[in-house]
Amino acid sequence: MEVTPNYNSEGHLISYQQGDKFVPIADGNQEYQMIKEAIENGTCIVKEPIIEEVTRTYDQKKNWSGYRWRGMFVPIDENNHLYQRIDKAIKDATCIVNEPKEEYSATSSKIKTIIFCILFDQPWHRVNGCYEGNMPYRSNSNAKYVDYNFRLINLPINEKLNAANFLFEYYKIAKEKFPIEIPMKIGILELEVPVKHLLKLFRTEKELLEENTANLIEDILKQNLRELGRKESEGANILVLIQYAKSYLENFIMELGNRIIEAYAGEYRELPIG
């Protein structure tokens, strides 16, 4: 048996990779117990992950804060096992260290809104091309209602089109052709979220997440605060809020989307769902 350990940002062992299988560290996990026993009796080889390339990270004051490896921030910490592995690989000249590319600041005028798209098998009946409206939403009873814009859009019926490639072109997104064929959908519900609302939504919506997703988002937040030297009161920086918006806005998307669909159904007695 042979396994590769997986570590979190703090260098703690969180799972083993056995072939294509992901085995989390949990006392109640039978597969983990088998691996643990095999390691202890010498019948399992533990191969540390190969670290061949990392990128330096800097905080808000441009001070070196650590490395980014496989999308994960690893802080400068002599007691962090993952940092020790990176440091050794660099000293052994088996790891390339890249300087970060200049990050695009989403607070500039170029990004003002994120648009979430929900696709349906059937068109919005009685909607000619596109219908625009707004719907109020609040995360909890103590929050103020905020109006969010939405659009109901009907797309051309063409079974030969790849939905992904069509949408990349429709939204003018520069991307190579999507290799996997995705059946063409007909109706779209667009939800607009202004970037300036993301931090407030993040703070309220993360309380509504399922435990696994909430833990993932919390870990990402901790990494971001430590990497950039930000205070918890400042929250995550805007790039992280944009990158992970789909994850922490799950409830927002479902709740607001369902209310729009209910309003449409109440008006026309029809649904865009097959």
N, C-alpha and C positions, 0 to 999 in steps of 0.2 A: 504494500500500500504506500502511496505517496500523496502528500497534501501540501498546499501552499497557504500560509497564514495570511489573513487580511486584517489590517489595522485601521483604526479610526484616526482622526486628526491629532489626537492626544497620544497616539502610539500604543493604545490599548488593543489587545487581541479581541476581535469581535466575531470572527468566523474562520472557517477553513474552506479552501477550494479543493474539491476532490474531482478531478476531471471537469465535467460540465456542471457538477453538483455544488451548490452553495449550502454549507452546513453551519448554521449560527451557533455561537457558544451559549448553550443553555443546559442546565443540569437535567431538565426533563426531556432533552432531545436524545433519543436512543442512538442516532448516528454519531452525534458528538461524543457520547460516552464510549462508543466503539473505537473512534479515532483516538480519544484520550488514553484508553487502555492500550491500544496498539503502540502509541508513542512511548508509554511508560515501559512496556515490555520489549521495546526495540524492534518491533515488526512493522513499524511505519516510519518512512523517511519524511522529514519536514524540510521542504525547500523554501527558503526565504524568497520573497518576490525580487525579481531582477529590476534594478533601478538604473535605467540607461539615460534618462533625460529628465531634467527638472527646470523650472523657471523661478528665478528670484522674485520675491514679493517685497513691496515697500508699503509702509504705513502712510497716513495722510501728511506726515512731516517729511516724507521721502527717506525715512530711516529703514534700513533692511530689517524685515520682520520674519522672514523664513523662506520657504520654498512652496511651489505648487507642483504637485505630482498627481497625474491621472485625475485632474480636476479638483484635487483636495489640497487644502492649505495645511502645511506642516510647520508649526512655529519653531523658532530657535529655542531649543530646550535640551540640554545635555542629558536629561533623564527620559526624554521621549525616544522610544525604541526606533520609531520610523525616522526621526531626525538623525539618530546615530547611524542608521543604515545609509541614509543619503550622504551624510558627512564622510563615511568610510568609502563609499563608491566614488565620491569626488576626489578624495585623497589618493585612491587607487587608480585614478584616471580612467575609470570605466563608465563615468557618467558625464554627460554634456550639461553644462549650466547655461541656460538662456536668460537674457535680459527680457523683461516684459515689454510687449508692444504697447504703444501709447493707447490707453483705453479711451474709447469714445465716451464723452460726457453726455448722458441722456438728459441732463438738465438744460441743454441748449435747445434752441428753437426747432431742431430737427426732429425730435421725438416729443410729441405732446400727448399722444393717445395710443393705447393698446387696443386692438380689436380682436375679440374672441369670436370664432365662427362655429356655429352648430349646423351640421348638414342633415337634411331630411330626404327621404325617398320620394316624397310627393311634393308638388308645388303648393305655394300659398294661393288658394283659390280666391278669386276676385281681387287679387293684387296684380296690377299691371306693371311689371318690371320691378319697381322698388317702392316700398312704403316706409317712411321715416316717422319715428315717434320717440317718446321718452317715458320712463317708468321710474317712480320713486323707490328707493331701497334704503334700509338701515340694518346694520348687523345685529343690534339688540334694542330693547325698549328704551335705553338711556341715550341712544344716539339720535342725531337729527337725520331726517330724511334727506337724501340727495337724489336728484334726478339724473338718470343715466340714459343716454341716447341709444336707440336701437334701430335696426333696419330689417325689414322682411324683403328678401330678394329672390326672384325666380331666375334660374339659369336655363340655358338652352337644353332641350332633350336630345342627347346624342350618346348612345351607348358605346360608341367607338372611342370616345374621349377618355383619357386617364384623368380622373378627378383631381389628383394632386398637381399634375402639370398644368391643367386648365386653371386651377386656383392660383398657382404661382404666377401665371401670366395675367390673370384677372386682377390680382392685387399688385402687379408690377414688382414681384419679388425676383431678384436676380438669383437664379439657382440652376444647376445642371438638371437635366431630365431625371425625373424620379423613376427609378428602375422597376418598382413594384406596381403592377396594374391595380388600381383602385377603382371600383365601379363608380360611374358618374352619378352624383346625386342631383337633385333638382331644386330643392328649396334651401335657402340659407337664412339663419337668424344671426345677425351681427350684434354684438354687445360692445359698446365703447366704454373704456375706462380711462379717464384722464390720468396721466402720470402723476400729477400733483396730489391725487387721492390715494396713491398706492401705500404710502407709509401708514396712514390712518386705517386703511382697509386691512393691511397686514396685521396691525396690532389687535384689531377686533375679530377678524376672520380666523386667525390661527387658534382662537379659543374654541372654534366650532369644528375643528378637524378631528378625524379619527386618530387614535393614539399613535399608530405607526407613522402616519404622515406628519403628525404634530412633532414627534421625536426627530424625524428627518429634518423638518424645517427649523427646529430649535438648534440642531447641530450645525446646520448651514449658517444660522444667525451667529452662533458663537464663533465659528471660524472667521466670518466676515468682520466681526467686531475686533477680534484679536489680530487679524491680519492688518487691518487698517488703523488700529489703535483708537477705535471709536468707543465712546461711552454707550452703555445700554440705553440711556435716555435719548441718544441720537438715533438709535435704530440702525438697521442695515443700510448700506449705501444704495443709491438708486439703480445701479447696474444689477445688483443682486435682486432687488425688488422686481425688476423687469424680467430677469432670467427665470425666476421661480414663481412668477405670478400665477401661472396655471395651477400650481400645486396648492398654494395657500388660498386661492380664490375658488376652490371647488364648490363650496356651499353657495357662494355669491352667484356663480354661473348657473347652477341648478335652480336656485331659488328665483332669481330674476328671470331666467329663461322660462321657467314653468309659469310664472305669473303673466308673462307676455303671451304665452301660448293659451293660457286660460282666458285672457282677455279677448284674444282672437277667436277662440272657440265660442265664447259667450256672444260675440258680435255676429259671427257667420255660421255657427253651429257646425263647424268643420275643423278638422285637424290635419296638419301636414305630415301625418305619420301613417305608414302603410300597415 
